[in-house]
Amino acid sequence: MAKIIWSQKAVYDLKDIVEFTAKDSKKYARITGNKLIAKPDILKTNPYLGRVVPELMNKNIRELIEGSYRIIYEIMPDESISILTIHHSARLFRL
């Protein structure tokens, strides 16, 4: 079973998403945050589930989609999963 590690950037992204969403709805912010945290758990048993990030075309950098968000992750040499960033799909992608 792969270990999931959240990068500092991904943690900041999650915090920013929840804080921004909470301005309109604290309830929806909590729901969105929980979904974004839970989604990568599926990678513990199937790390190659997500699609390759088209902008990068690196077989080890992949993404899961949750609502309007792209959860970008990297499969590390030791087969752990590093969550790199959470990106809103309407914004220009930069890693």
C-alpha positions in Angstrom: 0.0 0.0 0.0 1.5 3.3 -1.1 2.0 6.1 1.4 0.5 9.5 0.6 2.5 12.6 1.4 1.1 16.1 1.0 3.6 18.7 -0.1 3.6 22.1 1.7 2.3 23.7 -1.5 -0.6 21.3 -1.7 -1.5 22.0 2.0 -1.4 25.7 1.3 -3.6 25.2 -1.9 -6.1 23.3 0.1 -6.2 25.9 2.9 -6.6 28.7 0.3 -9.5 26.8 -1.4 -11.3 26.2 1.8 -10.9 29.8 3.0 -12.0 31.3 -0.3 -15.0 29.0 -0.5 -16.0 29.8 3.2 -16.5 33.4 2.2 -19.7 32.2 0.5 -20.5 29.1 2.4 -18.8 27.5 5.4 -20.8 24.3 4.9 -19.7 24.0 1.2 -16.1 24.9 2.2 -16.1 22.0 4.6 -17.6 19.6 2.1 -15.2 20.6 -0.6 -12.2 20.4 1.7 -13.2 16.9 2.9 -13.6 15.7 -0.7 -10.2 17.0 -1.7 -8.6 15.4 1.3 -10.3 12.0 0.8 -9.9 11.7 -3.0 -6.2 10.7 -3.1 -6.8 7.8 -0.7 -7.8 5.7 -3.7 -4.1 6.0 -4.8 -2.9 3.9 -1.9 -3.9 0.8 -3.7 -3.9 2.0 -7.3 -1.3 4.8 -7.8 -1.6 4.8 -11.6 -5.4 5.4 -11.5 -5.1 9.1 -12.4 -4.4 10.3 -15.9 -1.0 11.7 -17.0 -1.0 15.5 -16.7 -1.3 16.5 -20.4 0.8 19.7 -20.0 3.7 17.7 -18.6 3.5 14.3 -20.3 5.5 12.6 -17.6 4.1 9.1 -16.7 4.8 9.6 -13.0 3.0 13.0 -12.7 -0.7 12.4 -12.8 -4.0 14.0 -11.7 -7.3 13.1 -10.2 -10.3 15.3 -10.8 -12.6 16.4 -8.0 -15.2 18.8 -9.1 -13.5 21.8 -10.6 -10.1 20.9 -9.1 -7.2 18.9 -10.4 -5.2 17.1 -7.7 -1.7 16.8 -9.2 0.5 14.1 -7.8 3.8 12.3 -8.4 4.5 8.6 -8.1 7.9 8.6 -6.4 10.7 6.0 -6.9 9.8 4.3 -3.6 6.2 4.2 -4.9 4.9 6.7 -2.3 2.6 9.3 -3.7 3.4 13.0 -3.3 0.5 15.4 -3.7 2.1 18.3 -5.4 -0.7 20.8 -5.8 -4.5 21.3 -6.0 -5.3 23.4 -9.0 -8.6 25.0 -10.1 -9.2 23.9 -13.7 -10.3 27.4 -14.8 -6.9 28.9 -14.0 -3.7 28.7 -16.0 -1.7 25.6 -15.0 1.7 26.1 -13.5 3.5 23.4 -11.4 
